[in-house]
């Protein structure tokens, strides 16, 4: 009984008290003016960890149009580069996507304050899925469990008729030991792609970020089986789009020399995985 009473009294001392909306807005205005990086974390006076994303330089859209044309010609539509105009438009896109996903029941950062050139969100988790994979890489059972957790999290987003912007493991955060949330929504694939192609893009992004790690850890066969079990459950048009891209990437499976760079090695592992 004494221990229970102590927990009631002590626990609030370690939980940050929320600020008022006006105070969050004041903090955003002050911190954004000081912040040099496009995105950075801060600790507020109430000891709450938050992130502020600022508008960066605008990007030339003609480059995206050229890359879009190449992806159309090559038949790799799910990998179409999505324009990120930068500047205040990027902030508006991030706010829009976070709200859409939140309203659909997807775990995303809470928006605490916003202005035309900056956005403040509450920290979603302490570690991302990619870091966890690397941490448990020597324990096959834990690695495969984490791989499956990511697959389940993406499938849950798709079941809500939603899609992600960049479904890489680095953008998937542990909210707790069994729950994954998502960050980074500075572009919107839905402006160029149909929902099935957006879903295919999510699966391919996840595979691209994890195939090399699963292969290096010696669990490629088991991870591939889990991947195929998941893919077998998706709608036929999504599965077909994924398979078409994987067939196009087959030649890359031999591009595995270290000097080719990390991006090429990840794509090569992805090609072997498929």
HULINFEN-V575164 format. One record per residue. N is the residue number from 1. OMEGA is omega in whole degrees, 0 to 359 (999 if undefined). Layout:
# HULINFEN-V575164
n=N omega=OMEGA
n=N omega=OMEGA
This chain:
# HULINFEN-V575164
n=1 omega=179
n=2 omega=181
n=3 omega=180
n=4 omega=179
n=5 omega=179
n=6 omega=181
n=7 omega=179
n=8 omega=183
n=9 omega=188
n=10 omega=187
n=11 omega=181
n=12 omega=180
n=13 omega=182
n=14 omega=180
n=15 omega=180
n=16 omega=175
n=17 omega=180
n=18 omega=174
n=19 omega=174
n=20 omega=177
n=21 omega=180
n=22 omega=180
n=23 omega=176
n=24 omega=180
n=25 omega=178
n=26 omega=179
n=27 omega=178
n=28 omega=181
n=29 omega=182
n=30 omega=185
n=31 omega=180
n=32 omega=179
n=33 omega=181
n=34 omega=189
n=35 omega=180
n=36 omega=183
n=37 omega=176
n=38 omega=178
n=39 omega=181
n=40 omega=177
n=41 omega=179
n=42 omega=172
n=43 omega=181
n=44 omega=179
n=45 omega=178
n=46 omega=179
n=47 omega=178
n=48 omega=178
n=49 omega=180
n=50 omega=175
n=51 omega=175
n=52 omega=174
n=53 omega=179
n=54 omega=176
n=55 omega=177
n=56 omega=178
n=57 omega=175
n=58 omega=182
n=59 omega=179
n=60 omega=184
n=61 omega=183
n=62 omega=179
n=63 omega=180
n=64 omega=180
n=65 omega=179
n=66 omega=180
n=67 omega=177
n=68 omega=179
n=69 omega=179
n=70 omega=181
n=71 omega=177
n=72 omega=182
n=73 omega=182
n=74 omega=181
n=75 omega=181
n=76 omega=185
n=77 omega=179
n=78 omega=180
n=79 omega=178
n=80 omega=176
n=81 omega=181
n=82 omega=182
n=83 omega=172
n=84 omega=187
n=85 omega=183
n=86 omega=178
n=87 omega=183
n=88 omega=178
n=89 omega=178
n=90 omega=178
n=91 omega=180
n=92 omega=179
n=93 omega=180
n=94 omega=179
n=95 omega=181
n=96 omega=184
n=97 omega=178
n=98 omega=181
n=99 omega=178
n=100 omega=181
n=101 omega=178
n=102 omega=181
n=103 omega=179
n=104 omega=179
n=105 omega=178
n=106 omega=180
n=107 omega=179
n=108 omega=180
n=109 omega=176
n=110 omega=176
n=111 omega=181
n=112 omega=179
n=113 omega=180
n=114 omega=170
n=115 omega=190
n=116 omega=183
n=117 omega=182
n=118 omega=182
n=119 omega=176
n=120 omega=177
n=121 omega=176
n=122 omega=178
n=123 omega=186
n=124 omega=182
n=125 omega=185
n=126 omega=181
n=127 omega=178
n=128 omega=185
n=129 omega=180
n=130 omega=179
n=131 omega=180
n=132 omega=176
n=133 omega=182
n=134 omega=181
n=135 omega=185
n=136 omega=184
n=137 omega=180
n=138 omega=179
n=139 omega=187
n=140 omega=183
n=141 omega=180
n=142 omega=179
n=143 omega=180
n=144 omega=176
n=145 omega=179
n=146 omega=177
n=147 omega=179
n=148 omega=179
n=149 omega=178
n=150 omega=177
n=151 omega=180
n=152 omega=182
n=153 omega=179
n=154 omega=179
n=155 omega=180
n=156 omega=176
n=157 omega=182
n=158 omega=178
n=159 omega=178
n=160 omega=180
n=161 omega=179
n=162 omega=179
n=163 omega=181
n=164 omega=177
n=165 omega=180
n=166 omega=187
n=167 omega=176
n=168 omega=182
n=169 omega=180
n=170 omega=180
n=171 omega=179
n=172 omega=189
n=173 omega=173
n=174 omega=173
n=175 omega=168
n=176 omega=187
n=177 omega=184
n=178 omega=185
n=179 omega=180
n=180 omega=172
n=181 omega=189
n=182 omega=178
n=183 omega=173
n=184 omega=182
n=185 omega=184
n=186 omega=172
n=187 omega=185
n=188 omega=180
n=189 omega=181
n=190 omega=178
n=191 omega=181
n=192 omega=188
n=193 omega=173
n=194 omega=180
n=195 omega=177
n=196 omega=179
n=197 omega=175
n=198 omega=178
n=199 omega=177
n=200 omega=179
n=201 omega=178
n=202 omega=181
n=203 omega=181
n=204 omega=178
n=205 omega=179
n=206 omega=180
n=207 omega=180
n=208 omega=182
n=209 omega=185
n=210 omega=186
n=211 omega=182
n=212 omega=180
n=213 omega=180
n=214 omega=179
n=215 omega=181
n=216 omega=181
n=217 omega=178
n=218 omega=180
n=219 omega=182
n=220 omega=183
n=221 omega=181
n=222 omega=180
n=223 omega=178
n=224 omega=179
n=225 omega=178
n=226 omega=177
n=227 omega=182
n=228 omega=177
n=229 omega=179
n=230 omega=182
n=231 omega=179
n=232 omega=184
n=233 omega=183
n=234 omega=178
n=235 omega=186
n=236 omega=182
n=237 omega=177
n=238 omega=180
n=239 omega=179
n=240 omega=180
n=241 omega=177
n=242 omega=183
n=243 omega=179
n=244 omega=178
n=245 omega=181
n=246 omega=177
n=247 omega=179
n=248 omega=184
n=249 omega=188
n=250 omega=183
n=251 omega=182
n=252 omega=184
n=253 omega=180
n=254 omega=183
n=255 omega=186
n=256 omega=176
n=257 omega=183
n=258 omega=183
n=259 omega=182
n=260 omega=177
n=261 omega=187
n=262 omega=182
n=263 omega=179
n=264 omega=179
n=265 omega=178
n=266 omega=178
n=267 omega=179
n=268 omega=178
n=269 omega=177
n=270 omega=179
n=271 omega=178
n=272 omega=180
n=273 omega=184
n=274 omega=999
